């Protein structure tokens, strides 16, 4: 019996490497007529910017600004997706990446997570950690890890977050 996926989550970190998971997510979405949800997790905001000035920017203002920028990025990505007749949704969460991805998947009845792994090894992996590995070990839903290759990255201008 084949598994049917209705909701496919694609976590993106704003990098072209992470976006390499989109092709696989689109293929699976087309086969299953599934919705694709693009998720970006913003790091927690822990301080007030410009404190001590006449116009400090408070945490909720920073969050709203960051969220708007990230949603703009995700909307641009969704417009570039190669999926035919597939509904795409964009979501932004604040928190630590792996925990937020897993929590989002649990709260929104996600059937599959498709994400790129940056392929770090050795010291880089110890220093930066591996979001993909943490999600792989802790998520309760199936995960498809796509190996990202820097040489396969298309040149994109103006889409950094």
C-alpha positions in Angstrom: 0.0 0.0 0.0 1.5 3.3 -1.1 1.7 6.2 1.3 -0.3 9.3 0.3 1.1 12.7 1.3 -1.4 15.6 1.6 0.8 18.2 3.2 4.6 18.5 2.5 6.7 20.8 4.6 9.9 22.3 3.1 12.0 24.2 5.6 14.1 26.9 4.0 16.8 29.0 5.7 17.2 31.6 2.9 20.1 29.9 1.2 20.1 28.5 -2.3 21.4 25.3 -0.9 18.3 24.8 1.1 16.1 25.6 -1.9 17.5 22.5 -3.7 14.9 20.5 -1.8 12.2 22.2 -3.8 12.4 20.1 -6.9 11.9 16.8 -5.0 9.1 18.4 -2.9 7.4 19.5 -6.2 7.7 16.0 -7.7 6.1 14.4 -4.7 3.4 17.1 -4.4 2.5 16.6 -8.1 2.3 12.8 -7.6 0.1 13.2 -4.5 -1.8 16.4 -5.4 -0.4 17.6 -2.0 0.0 21.1 -0.6 3.5 22.4 -0.2 4.3 24.5 2.8 7.4 26.6 2.8 8.6 27.3 6.3 11.4 29.7 7.5 12.4 29.7 11.1 13.6 33.1 12.4 16.1 33.0 15.3 14.6 34.3 18.6 14.9 38.0 19.1 16.4 38.6 22.5 17.2 42.2 22.8 16.0 45.7 22.1 17.8 47.3 19.1 18.9 50.9 19.6 18.1 50.9 23.3 19.0 54.3 24.9 18.1 56.3 21.8 15.1 58.5 21.3 13.4 55.8 19.1 14.2 52.3 20.3 13.0 49.4 18.2 11.3 46.9 20.4 11.2 43.2 20.1 7.6 43.0 18.6 8.6 45.6 16.0 11.7 43.6 15.1 9.6 40.4 14.8 7.0 42.1 12.5 9.8 43.5 10.3 11.6 40.2 10.1 8.4 38.3 9.4 7.5 40.6 6.6 10.9 40.3 5.0 10.9 36.5 5.3 7.3 36.2 3.9 8.4 38.3 0.9 11.3 35.9 0.4 9.1 32.8 0.7 6.5 34.3 -1.7 9.2 34.9 -4.2 10.4 31.3 -3.8 6.8 29.9 -4.2 6.4 31.9 -7.4 9.6 30.3 -8.8 8.6 26.7 -7.9 8.1 24.3 -10.8 5.1 22.6 -9.4 2.1 22.4 -11.7 -1.4 22.9 -10.2 0.0 22.6 -6.6 -1.1 24.9 -3.8 1.8 26.5 -1.9 1.6 28.1 1.5 4.2 30.2 3.3 4.9 30.2 7.0 7.3 31.9 9.4 8.0 30.8 12.9 10.3 32.2 15.6 12.5 29.8 17.6 15.4 27.4 17.2 15.3 25.8 13.8 15.0 22.0 14.5 12.6 22.3 17.4 10.4 24.8 15.4 10.3 22.6 12.3 9.2 19.6 14.4 6.7 21.6 16.4 5.2 23.1 13.2 4.9 19.6 11.6 3.1 18.3 14.6 0.7 21.2 14.9 -0.2 21.3 11.2 -0.7 17.7 10.3 2.3 17.5 8.1 2.7 14.2 6.2 6.3 14.6 5.0 9.2 16.9 5.6 11.5 17.5 2.6 14.7 19.3 3.4 18.2 19.8 2.1 21.2 18.8 4.1 24.2 21.1 3.6 26.5 18.1 3.9 28.8 19.6 6.6 31.3 17.2 8.1 34.0 17.3 10.8 34.6 20.5 12.7 32.0 22.5 10.7 29.3 20.1 11.6 30.3 20.3 15.3 30.4 24.1 15.3 27.2 24.7 13.2 25.3 21.6 14.2 23.0 19.9 11.9 19.3 21.0 11.7 18.6 18.2 9.3 20.1 15.6 11.6 18.1 16.9 14.6 14.9 16.8 12.6 15.6 13.4 11.3 16.1 12.0 14.9 13.2 13.7 16.6 10.4 14.1 14.0 7.4 11.8 14.1 6.7 12.1 10.4 8.7 10.7 7.4 11.6 12.9 6.2 13.2 13.1 2.8 16.7 14.5 3.0 18.1 16.0 -0.3 21.9 16.4 -0.5 22.5 20.0 -1.5 25.4 20.6 -4.0 26.9 24.0 -4.2 27.8 23.5 -7.9 24.1 23.0 -8.7 23.0 26.3 -7.3 21.4 28.7 -9.7 22.5 32.3 -9.6 19.8 34.3 -7.8 19.9 38.0 -7.1 18.1 39.8 -4.4 16.7 36.8 -2.6 18.7 36.7 0.5 17.2 36.8 3.9 
